[in-house]
Amino acid sequence: MKTQENILLLADAYKYSHHKLYYPGTTKIYSYLESRGGQFDETVFFGLQYFLKYYLQGEVITTEKIDAASGFLEQVFGRNDVFDRSKFEYIVKKHGGKLPVRIKAVPEGTSVPVNNVLVTIENTDPECFWLTNFLETLLMQVWYPCTVATVSREVRKITAEYFHETASAAAIAGLDFVLNDFGFRGVSSVESAGLGGAAHLLSFRGSDNIMGSVLAERYYGAEKVYGLSIPATEHSICTLLGEEGELEVFKHILKTFPTGTVACVSDSYDIFRACSKYWGADLKELVLSRDGVLVIRPDSGDPVFTLLKVFDILFEKFGFTINEKGFRVLPSQVRVIQGDGINVDSIRHIYNALKINGISAENLVLGMGGALLQKVDRDTQKFAFKCSYAEVNGEAVDVQKNPIEIDSHGRLVSSFKKSKAGQLKLIQTDGFFQTVRKEQEADAEDQLVTVFENGELVGEVKFEEARERAALGEMKEAFENK
């Protein structure tokens, strides 16, 4: 599958003037991408291979694309001395339309502390020095899958913590399905659904976002479908017979799927009546006789207080056992899913409230939509792409910005936006990542590996490899025990 987009039009407009604005004699531009900080202390690197395969691999510049861009960009600028088609024609003639750049990156799935280099890019042809940062606009978009992968992994940390503290050993084995991706409908594009959905699947397997699995298979060679789901209702089903018919609808759902897991949204009218009278009384025997699990879904109200009341009702109606860690657990045929108001902060509050009230985390799974795939931006992890090295008139030049800014107290201070200088490498010392200049730590292996050179991918990352790198300790044990 190859993009129909014209790569000559995939840059910020101002970049088309840069081939003239770089100082005369420039022959190399070397830049890097990093997460400068943000909400989380680590950033999971994922998604670059998609951009390389979809947009940059192979013959991406052609005479036809140059012709199309030329007239278009002349209108953009209202003048004909900004876009220089000869720069792109050179790439067609000299390189067969393939991009003369080298890209190195940390292996996908790796979780790297912020303020470390994740990607470097440099031109391999001195005539194409301008190309390095021309590609920034497109390459910067890797912030999105990286950020979603980071959010998902952080949720994995939180849920693993509470499961280990309150859940049975058997329940801990099901952590893969605690957080479910409900975000397909809420993202800005199908491409976002695929990238964000695949990023989520590095840490979890529950997903209603089919495009995540499609992208993982298509661009990362996933050996199986990773995003798994179950039959589940929506309000159009549960309100079809009106309030007086809700019980009949619930009964129909249980009879339609007499085995396996099925989820039912139960707040169409009164979630507490649904739990106490319908599920906990009228349909109780049918629920408990099933060879499967009914997952009851509240979908409104304050998540913490609603869930605590729902669990009080369900414990009263269905009973409970006390697991080996001293926490209450519903019968295996009944569980709850919370999909409304879910984000990183509310997840911690919810599971902490359950713990305080003696309720095992294994009673609850989560669905996360907008907060997982859409309520993130480039500043969530403060992604930046900066030039750090150049060659001008045969001389090597360190390139760096170091702004002075006024803080909230009116003081002049150095900005966190200070960039790195020189050619860079990422090393590991005693398990810790550190960014150093290329010439430093000569004995330390560079963790950045070449992934793209002169229009071609250099090695491909398998989805399984990325998933294993992203795994937390409890996940690594599962991989090793396969």
Beta strands, then each sheet from edge to edge (+ up, - down):
strand 1: 26-35
strand 2: 42-44
strand 3: 101-105
strand 4: 111-113
strand 5: 117-123
strand 6: 179-181
strand 7: 259-265
strand 8: 291-297
strand 9: 321-322
strand 10: 328-329
strand 11: 334-338
strand 12: 364-368
strand 13: 383-392
strand 14: 395-398
strand 15: 404-406
strand 16: 412-414
strand 17: 424-429
strand 18: 432-437
strand 19: 449-453
strand 20: 456-457
sheet 1: 14+ 13- 1+ 5- 3+ 19- 20+
sheet 2: 2+ 4-
sheet 3: 6+ 12+ 11+ 8+ 7+
sheet 4: 9+ 10-
sheet 5: 15+ 16-
sheet 6: 17+ 18-
end
